Amino acid sequence: MGRLFGTDGIRGRVNSHPMQPELVLRLGLAAGQYFRNGSRRHRVVIGKDTRLSGYVFESALTSGFCAAGMDVFLVGPMPTPAISFLTRSMRADLGVVISASHNPYMDNGIKFFDKDGFKLADEAENEIAAMVTNPDFAWDYPAYDQVGRARKIQDSPGRYIVELKHSFPAGMTLDGLTIVLDCAHGAAYRVAPLIFEELGAKVVTLGVEPDGLNINKGCGSLHPEGLAAKIREHRADIGLALDGDADRLIVVDEHGTVLDGDQIMAVCADEMLSRGTLAGNTLVATVMSNMALEVFMQERGGRLVRTKVGDRYVVEEMRRGGYLLGGEQSGHLVFMEHSTTGDGTLAALQLLRIMVARQRSISEIAGLLTPFPQKLVNVKVKRKVPFADVPSIQAAVKNAEERLGRTGRVLLRYSGTESLARIMVEARDESLVNDLCDDLTQAVESGLA
């Protein structure tokens, strides 16, 4: 059956393994049994994005958890970071998000948060997966009068809105700013516009009419072109694009230029360094972050610590080192002072706070970082063989590294959720980046066909 959990929970095509209702019911049973300890009542918070299939998996999980003796609190469509917050706030034992993030509606996924609002460690996921995939596993069902109850929590959006507004300085407003906000027809379509409006901004919305089938479709963080057009139309000050579960942010400046997670991290790290609030003068990012960000931190007396791809690994390193700021180039940004996971709306508030305090446009403050030319190519593969075991790929990598020297780098990795090999090349010389990326793509296509 393969590994059940990927880099960010379980994900796949609806009604195909692993996203099948019978497996998801077993997942609820397994997670319920894993987190149930003692005779007290145990609680789990379940949220989802706006996909049509969310109803299927919400019901399956609820059945599994209740059968395992856990009480279920259903909060409906809410951002992933909201479930992390609500799990902590409600003193629940576990939080669950039903979402495939930036993927199209045909896919769905499930990810867990522990009672402290952090994503589960590999060890916990492996134990749960072993229960799910063992057809002979003996479930420790509770007595018939100890099964769980399920109920809906109606005021969860208001709780989350208040929590995020507390991260914004008291007395500071967004008066006079025009914001174009793209919610990707996803989980933040209700809460995100209200947050910025209540802080005083004029908000022009996109992607706030979900129908179960249009999540991420031509909108959101993967498609900022529509946002850029709206910015020009309304002469807006900034554009904010969230993804389907609103845990990532992509920004578009007032001229229509797209800014990625690295550029946002540079702005926030620079501001925190100037205030002396960047713990250890350290920013945590993944191996995908641009080399320019590393140079940027070094020039300011700070440092960049890199992790494997996945915001969960960023958070693990932040917890280990006591660091406060981290994220991914893709827009997962973690402000540990305010949240335990990536939160696109929270990240936008922190960026807007800097804009208002400095009374400068987003293009002016984002000009701090000029990324090195970088090219990323995804290659469909039939098998995920270690790259080191394919001589032609190793030869292409060695050639690329010799030509780049210390002026660039190469990264090959497999997707944790899809049958893809990801090839990334970056350097100061864009033509060299393109040539080497083409060579590596051909090597991977021929070597893994």
Backbone torsions as a table, in degrees:
resi	resn	phi	psi	omega
1	MET	NA	-15.5	-179.1
2	GLY	78.9	176.9	179.6
3	ARG	-69.8	132.7	-175.9
4	LEU	-77.1	-45.5	-178.0
5	PHE	-94.2	137.6	174.0
6	GLY	-101.8	-153.0	-178.1
7	THR	-71.0	-20.6	179.7
8	ASP	-140.7	64.5	178.7
9	GLY	81.8	-152.4	179.8
10	ILE	-105.1	137.9	-178.6
11	ARG	-152.0	145.6	177.0
12	GLY	176.2	-179.4	179.5
13	ARG	-71.2	137.1	-177.7
14	VAL	-60.6	135.4	-179.7
15	ASN	68.6	15.0	169.1
16	SER	-122.8	154.2	-179.7
17	HIS	-58.9	134.4	4.3
18	PRO	-94.7	0.1	-175.0
19	MET	-87.1	64.5	176.4
20	GLN	-117.1	141.7	-173.6
21	PRO	-58.3	-36.9	-178.6
22	GLU	-67.5	-37.3	177.7
23	LEU	-69.7	-39.3	-178.6
24	VAL	-67.2	-34.3	174.3
25	LEU	-61.8	-43.9	176.7
26	ARG	-63.2	-33.6	177.6
27	LEU	-63.0	-41.3	176.5
28	GLY	-63.3	-42.8	176.5
29	LEU	-59.6	-46.9	-176.3
30	ALA	-66.1	-47.1	-179.8
31	ALA	-66.0	-37.4	177.5
32	GLY	-62.4	-44.4	179.1
33	GLN	-67.5	-38.2	-178.4
34	TYR	-64.6	-39.7	-175.0
35	PHE	-94.3	-5.6	178.7
36	ARG	-83.7	121.9	176.1
37	ASN	-145.3	129.2	-177.8
38	GLY	86.6	179.3	-174.1
39	SER	-94.1	-5.1	-178.6
40	ARG	-70.3	165.8	176.2
41	ARG	-72.7	135.6	179.8
42	HIS	-110.7	148.5	-172.5
43	ARG	-130.5	145.0	175.8
44	VAL	-133.9	136.2	175.7
45	VAL	-100.1	128.2	179.5
46	ILE	-119.3	123.7	173.8
47	GLY	-123.8	170.1	-178.4
48	LYS	-153.4	170.1	170.8
49	ASP	-96.3	-155.5	-169.1
50	THR	-101.3	12.9	-179.5
51	ARG	-66.0	143.9	178.2
52	LEU	-55.4	-40.7	-176.2
53	SER	-71.7	-7.2	178.0
54	GLY	-58.1	-33.0	178.7
55	TYR	-62.7	-40.0	-178.8
56	VAL	-61.9	-51.6	-172.9
57	PHE	-78.1	-28.0	173.8
58	GLU	-62.3	-44.2	179.6
59	SER	-67.3	-41.3	-179.3
60	ALA	-64.7	-45.5	178.7
61	LEU	-63.4	-43.0	-179.9
62	THR	-59.0	-43.5	178.5
63	SER	-61.1	-45.3	-179.1
64	GLY	-64.4	-45.7	-179.3
65	PHE	-65.6	-43.9	-179.9
66	CYS	-63.6	-41.1	178.4
67	ALA	-63.2	-30.1	178.9
68	ALA	-81.9	-3.1	176.6
69	GLY	94.4	18.7	179.3
70	MET	-106.4	138.9	173.3
71	ASP	-79.3	137.9	-174.9
72	VAL	-112.1	131.3	174.5
73	PHE	-111.5	115.9	-177.5
74	LEU	-97.6	124.2	-177.5
75	VAL	-111.2	-2.4	178.0
76	GLY	73.2	-160.4	-178.6
77	PRO	-65.5	115.1	179.1
78	MET	-149.6	149.4	178.2
79	PRO	-58.2	150.0	176.4
80	THR	-51.7	-48.7	-179.4
81	PRO	-63.6	-24.2	176.4
82	ALA	-66.0	-35.4	178.7
83	ILE	-69.1	-37.9	175.0
84	SER	-59.5	-46.9	179.4
85	PHE	-64.1	-46.9	-177.1
86	LEU	-65.5	-33.8	177.5
87	THR	-61.2	-44.3	178.0
88	ARG	-68.1	-47.2	-174.2
89	SER	-63.4	-37.2	-177.0
90	MET	-90.2	5.2	-179.3
91	ARG	54.9	38.8	178.1
92	ALA	-79.9	161.9	178.7
93	ASP	-84.3	-19.9	-171.6
94	LEU	-161.5	145.4	172.5
95	GLY	-121.8	143.6	-178.6
96	VAL	-131.4	134.6	175.6
97	VAL	-117.5	129.0	175.4
98	ILE	-101.4	103.1	-175.8
99	SER	-167.8	150.1	170.5
100	ALA	-112.6	26.5	171.5
101	SER	56.3	-115.7	-174.3
102	HIS	-89.3	-1.6	-179.3
103	ASN	-69.9	161.7	177.5
104	PRO	-69.7	171.0	-171.7
105	TYR	-63.8	-22.9	-178.4
106	MET	-65.6	-20.6	179.4
107	ASP	-99.8	159.1	168.8
108	ASN	-151.5	171.6	-177.1
109	GLY	-159.4	173.7	-179.4
110	ILE	-140.9	131.5	174.2
111	LYS	-135.6	152.7	-173.8
112	PHE	-114.6	149.5	168.9
113	PHE	-122.6	141.3	175.9
114	ASP	-80.4	-177.1	-174.1
115	LYS	-63.9	-19.3	178.5
116	ASP	-94.0	3.3	176.9
117	GLY	86.0	14.4	179.2
118	PHE	-104.5	148.6	176.8
119	LYS	-65.2	150.5	-174.4
120	LEU	-67.6	147.5	174.6
121	ALA	-72.4	159.9	-179.6
122	ASP	-55.6	-38.5	-176.8
123	GLU	-61.3	-44.1	179.4
124	ALA	-65.3	-43.8	178.7
125	GLU	-60.5	-40.8	-179.0
126	ASN	-65.0	-39.1	178.9
127	GLU	-66.4	-42.1	177.9
128	ILE	-64.7	-43.9	-180.0
129	ALA	-60.8	-37.2	-179.9
130	ALA	-63.3	-37.4	176.4
131	MET	-66.3	-43.7	-175.5
132	VAL	-64.4	-43.3	-171.7
133	THR	-87.7	-6.4	177.7
134	ASN	-89.4	107.3	-176.3
135	PRO	-65.6	-17.5	-178.4
136	ASP	-104.2	12.9	-177.3
137	PHE	-63.9	135.2	-178.4
138	ALA	-93.7	108.0	-177.9
139	TRP	-73.2	138.2	177.3
140	ASP	-92.1	75.1	-177.5
141	TYR	-68.3	140.1	174.6
142	PRO	-74.7	170.9	177.3
143	ALA	-62.0	157.8	-175.0
144	TYR	-58.6	-25.5	179.8
145	ASP	-94.6	9.0	-179.5
146	GLN	-117.1	11.0	176.2
147	VAL	-69.0	162.5	-173.5
148	GLY	-83.9	166.5	174.4
149	ARG	-111.4	159.5	176.5
150	ALA	-129.0	136.5	175.3
151	ARG	-150.9	157.2	-179.0
152	LYS	-90.0	142.9	175.3
153	ILE	-104.1	111.5	-171.4
154	GLN	-80.6	-27.2	-172.1
155	ASP	-101.0	17.8	-178.1
156	SER	-62.2	-38.0	177.5
157	PRO	-58.9	-43.4	179.9
158	GLY	-63.0	-38.5	178.7
159	ARG	-61.1	-44.6	-178.1
160	TYR	-68.3	-41.2	179.0
161	ILE	-59.5	-45.7	179.4
162	VAL	-63.3	-41.7	-179.8
163	GLU	-60.4	-45.6	-178.8
164	LEU	-68.6	-37.4	178.8
165	LYS	-65.2	-26.4	175.9
166	HIS	-67.9	-18.5	177.8
167	SER	-80.6	-9.6	-178.4
168	PHE	-100.0	138.0	-174.2
169	PRO	-56.2	134.2	176.2
170	ALA	-61.1	133.3	179.7
171	GLY	91.7	-18.3	177.7
172	MET	-87.8	140.4	179.3
173	THR	-128.5	171.4	174.7
174	LEU	-106.3	22.1	179.2
175	ASP	-54.9	134.7	177.0
176	GLY	89.7	-10.4	179.9
177	LEU	-94.3	139.0	172.5
178	THR	-108.3	122.4	-176.9
179	ILE	-117.3	130.6	169.2
180	VAL	-97.3	123.4	-173.2
181	LEU	-121.8	120.7	179.0
182	ASP	-108.2	112.8	-176.8
183	CYS	-96.0	6.5	173.2
184	ALA	61.5	22.7	-174.7
185	HIS	52.5	34.2	-172.8
186	GLY	-115.3	-155.0	-168.1
187	ALA	-64.4	-23.6	-176.6
188	ALA	-95.0	10.0	-171.1
189	TYR	-61.5	-25.4	179.1
190	ARG	-93.5	-45.7	-168.4
191	VAL	-82.4	-39.6	-173.3
192	ALA	-62.4	-47.2	179.1
193	PRO	-58.3	-39.0	-178.7
194	LEU	-63.1	-38.5	-178.3
195	ILE	-60.4	-49.6	-177.5
196	PHE	-71.4	-35.2	177.7
197	GLU	-65.9	-43.2	-178.7
198	GLU	-66.2	-22.4	176.3
199	LEU	-88.5	0.6	171.0
200	GLY	109.5	-3.6	-177.6
201	ALA	-78.9	153.7	166.3
202	LYS	-85.9	122.3	-173.5
203	VAL	-114.3	123.4	172.5
204	VAL	-102.4	121.1	-172.0
205	THR	-103.8	146.0	170.2
206	LEU	-131.2	155.7	174.0
207	GLY	62.1	41.8	-179.5
208	VAL	-121.0	24.8	179.8
209	GLU	-128.8	66.0	-177.6
210	PRO	-67.2	141.2	175.9
211	ASP	-125.2	11.9	-179.2
212	GLY	90.6	-18.3	-176.5
213	LEU	-121.1	-7.1	-172.9
214	ASN	-109.1	9.9	-179.7
215	ILE	-60.2	129.9	180.0
216	ASN	65.4	5.3	-174.9
217	LYS	-77.6	103.3	179.1
218	GLY	63.7	22.6	-176.8
219	CYS	-150.4	-179.7	177.1
220	GLY	78.1	-164.9	-170.9
221	SER	-65.2	-22.7	179.0
222	LEU	-86.4	-12.1	-177.2
223	HIS	-135.6	69.0	-175.9
224	PRO	-78.3	-0.1	-176.8
225	GLU	-63.3	-38.0	177.1
226	GLY	-66.0	-35.0	177.0
227	LEU	-64.0	-43.8	-179.8
228	ALA	-61.0	-39.7	179.3
229	ALA	-65.5	-40.8	179.0
230	LYS	-66.1	-35.2	178.2
231	ILE	-60.9	-45.4	179.5
232	ARG	-66.2	-40.1	-179.1
233	GLU	-62.2	-42.1	-175.2
234	HIS	-100.2	2.8	-177.3
235	ARG	50.6	47.4	-175.9
236	ALA	-76.8	161.3	-179.5
237	ASP	-84.8	-27.0	-177.0
238	ILE	-164.3	152.6	173.9
239	GLY	-119.8	138.6	-178.6
240	LEU	-124.5	124.1	-179.7
241	ALA	-118.8	121.9	175.8
242	LEU	-100.3	166.7	173.6
243	ASP	-102.2	-172.5	-172.0
244	GLY	-58.2	-34.7	178.5
245	ASP	-109.0	7.8	170.3
246	ALA	62.4	29.8	175.2
247	ASP	-99.9	2.2	176.8
248	ARG	-132.9	159.1	-176.7
249	LEU	-136.4	132.3	167.5
250	ILE	-120.6	137.2	-174.8
251	VAL	-112.3	143.6	173.0
252	VAL	-121.7	128.2	-177.2
253	ASP	-79.2	-179.3	-173.1
254	GLU	-68.2	-12.3	178.3
255	HIS	-98.1	-2.3	-178.8
256	GLY	93.5	8.9	179.2
257	THR	-83.5	131.5	-178.2
258	VAL	-83.9	133.2	178.5
259	LEU	-115.7	130.3	-178.1
260	ASP	-95.7	-174.5	-176.5
261	GLY	-61.7	-34.5	179.0
262	ASP	-61.9	-43.7	-178.9
263	GLN	-67.7	-36.5	177.1
264	ILE	-68.0	-41.5	177.9
265	MET	-62.0	-38.1	179.6
266	ALA	-62.0	-43.9	179.1
267	VAL	-61.1	-48.3	-176.0
268	CYS	-70.0	-38.7	178.7
269	ALA	-65.8	-41.0	179.0
270	ASP	-62.1	-42.4	-179.9
271	GLU	-66.3	-40.8	179.6
272	MET	-69.5	-36.0	175.3
273	LEU	-62.5	-40.5	-178.7
274	SER	-66.7	-28.9	178.9
275	ARG	-92.5	-6.0	-178.9
276	GLY	73.1	25.4	-176.8
277	THR	-109.6	4.7	178.3
278	LEU	-87.9	102.2	-174.3
279	ALA	-54.1	127.0	179.8
280	GLY	65.3	13.1	-174.6
281	ASN	48.9	35.9	-171.2
282	THR	-121.2	134.3	172.4
283	LEU	-111.8	135.2	179.8
284	VAL	-106.6	128.2	178.4
285	ALA	-141.9	-179.4	-179.6
286	THR	-101.8	177.1	178.6
287	VAL	-64.5	-13.4	-179.7
288	MET	-84.1	-15.1	-178.1
289	SER	-66.5	146.5	-174.4
290	ASN	-64.7	145.3	177.4
291	MET	-57.9	-29.8	-179.0
292	ALA	-61.7	-30.3	179.0
293	LEU	-68.9	-37.2	177.4
294	GLU	-64.6	-45.5	178.2
295	VAL	-63.2	-41.5	179.1
296	PHE	-56.1	-48.3	-179.0
297	MET	-65.9	-41.1	-179.9
298	GLN	-62.6	-40.7	-179.0
299	GLU	-65.4	-21.2	-179.1
300	ARG	-104.7	14.9	177.8
301	GLY	77.9	14.3	178.0
302	GLY	-110.0	-169.0	178.1
303	ARG	-147.7	156.9	177.3
304	LEU	-112.6	124.1	174.8
305	VAL	-103.6	129.4	-176.9
306	ARG	-104.8	148.9	177.0
307	THR	-129.5	177.8	170.3
308	LYS	-62.6	163.2	178.7
309	VAL	-68.9	136.1	-179.5
310	GLY	127.3	126.9	-176.8
311	ASP	-64.7	-22.6	177.6
312	ARG	-64.1	-35.2	179.4
313	TYR	-75.0	-32.4	173.2
314	VAL	-61.4	-46.7	-178.8
315	VAL	-64.3	-41.0	178.4
316	GLU	-58.6	-42.8	179.2
317	GLU	-68.6	-38.1	177.9
318	MET	-62.6	-41.7	178.1
319	ARG	-66.6	-41.6	-178.6
320	ARG	-61.9	-42.6	-175.5
321	GLY	-96.9	-3.5	-177.7
322	GLY	71.8	29.7	-177.6
323	TYR	-88.0	156.7	-172.3
324	LEU	-111.1	-16.4	-176.5
325	LEU	-133.4	131.6	177.4
326	GLY	-162.2	173.0	178.8
327	GLY	167.9	-170.2	-178.5
328	GLU	-126.1	155.0	177.0
329	GLN	-58.1	-29.8	-177.9
330	SER	-70.4	-10.5	176.9
331	GLY	111.2	1.1	170.5
332	HIS	-74.2	114.2	-176.5
333	LEU	-125.2	130.0	-173.9
334	VAL	-117.2	119.3	174.9
335	PHE	-110.0	92.5	-169.5
336	MET	-63.1	-20.8	176.8
337	GLU	-64.3	-26.9	-174.2
338	HIS	-117.6	-21.2	-174.2
339	SER	-152.2	161.0	-179.9
340	THR	-103.7	6.1	-178.8
341	THR	-153.3	172.1	178.4
342	GLY	-64.4	138.8	-177.6
343	ASP	-145.7	109.8	-177.0
344	GLY	-64.7	-39.8	-179.1
345	THR	-70.2	-41.4	176.4
346	LEU	-61.6	-43.1	178.6
347	ALA	-61.3	-40.3	177.9
348	ALA	-62.5	-40.4	178.7
349	LEU	-63.8	-39.2	179.3
350	GLN	-67.2	-37.2	177.1
351	LEU	-68.5	-42.7	178.5
352	LEU	-65.2	-35.1	176.6
353	ARG	-58.6	-42.6	179.4
354	ILE	-67.7	-41.8	177.4
355	MET	-58.2	-47.3	-177.6
356	VAL	-67.2	-43.9	-177.9
357	ALA	-63.5	-38.6	-177.5
358	ARG	-90.7	-11.1	-178.6
359	GLN	52.9	46.9	178.5
360	ARG	-130.5	155.5	-179.9
361	SER	-72.8	162.4	179.8
362	ILE	-65.6	-34.1	179.4
363	SER	-65.7	-34.4	179.0
364	GLU	-68.9	-45.9	-176.5
365	ILE	-78.7	-25.9	179.1
366	ALA	-79.7	-11.1	178.7
367	GLY	-70.2	-0.5	178.6
368	LEU	-61.8	-33.9	-173.5
369	LEU	-120.9	123.5	173.1
370	THR	-109.7	105.5	-175.9
371	PRO	-62.3	145.8	170.8
372	PHE	-67.1	148.4	174.8
373	PRO	-53.7	132.5	-176.3
374	GLN	-140.6	139.5	178.4
375	LYS	-130.0	131.8	179.4
376	LEU	-122.7	126.6	-179.3
377	VAL	-125.0	135.6	175.1
378	ASN	-104.3	128.3	-179.7
379	VAL	-117.6	124.9	176.9
380	LYS	-69.7	133.7	-178.9
381	VAL	-128.5	152.3	177.2
382	LYS	-89.9	-21.1	-178.2
383	ARG	-146.9	151.4	-179.0
384	LYS	-110.1	78.5	177.8
385	VAL	-85.3	140.2	175.3
386	PRO	-52.1	130.9	-177.5
387	PHE	-57.4	-33.0	-178.7
388	ALA	-65.5	-17.8	-178.7
389	ASP	-90.0	0.5	-179.9
390	VAL	-113.6	104.1	-174.1
391	PRO	-54.9	-40.7	-177.3
392	SER	-65.5	-35.6	177.6
393	ILE	-70.2	-43.3	179.0
394	GLN	-61.1	-39.2	178.4
395	ALA	-64.6	-39.9	179.2
396	ALA	-67.4	-38.9	178.1
397	VAL	-65.2	-44.3	-179.7
398	LYS	-61.3	-42.5	178.8
399	ASN	-62.7	-43.5	-179.7
400	ALA	-63.3	-44.5	-178.4
401	GLU	-65.7	-36.1	177.6
402	GLU	-66.4	-38.8	179.8
403	ARG	-72.7	-30.8	-179.8
404	LEU	-79.4	-35.9	-175.0
405	GLY	60.1	-131.7	179.2
406	ARG	-96.4	8.6	-176.0
407	THR	-96.5	3.5	-179.8
408	GLY	-170.7	-173.7	-179.4
409	ARG	-155.8	162.1	179.8
410	VAL	-124.3	140.3	176.7
411	LEU	-139.9	125.3	173.6
412	LEU	-118.4	132.6	176.6
413	ARG	-155.4	161.7	175.4
414	TYR	-96.4	146.9	172.8
415	SER	-64.8	142.3	177.9
416	GLY	-82.1	-11.7	-175.4
417	THR	-124.9	-11.9	-176.7
418	GLU	-134.3	163.0	178.5
419	SER	-83.0	67.8	-176.1
420	LEU	-133.5	142.2	166.4
421	ALA	-102.4	131.2	-178.4
422	ARG	-105.7	127.1	-178.9
423	ILE	-115.5	125.5	179.8
424	MET	-130.1	131.9	175.4
425	VAL	-131.5	136.8	175.0
426	GLU	-144.3	148.8	179.9
427	ALA	-170.1	171.6	177.6
428	ARG	-71.4	-25.7	-177.0
429	ASP	-96.6	108.8	-175.1
430	GLU	-66.5	-37.9	-180.0
431	SER	-64.5	-36.9	177.2
432	LEU	-66.5	-39.5	177.1
433	VAL	-58.1	-47.8	-178.4
434	ASN	-63.5	-44.2	-179.3
435	ASP	-62.1	-47.4	-176.7
436	LEU	-69.2	-36.0	178.9
437	CYS	-66.0	-38.4	176.5
438	ASP	-63.0	-43.8	179.7
439	ASP	-61.6	-44.9	-179.1
440	LEU	-67.2	-37.4	178.4
441	THR	-62.3	-44.5	178.2
442	GLN	-62.2	-39.7	-179.4
443	ALA	-65.0	-41.2	-179.7
444	VAL	-70.4	-42.7	-179.6
445	GLU	-61.1	-42.6	-178.8
446	SER	-76.8	-33.9	-176.0
447	GLY	-78.9	-23.1	-175.9
448	LEU	-120.9	18.2	-178.9
449	ALA	-66.8	NA	NA
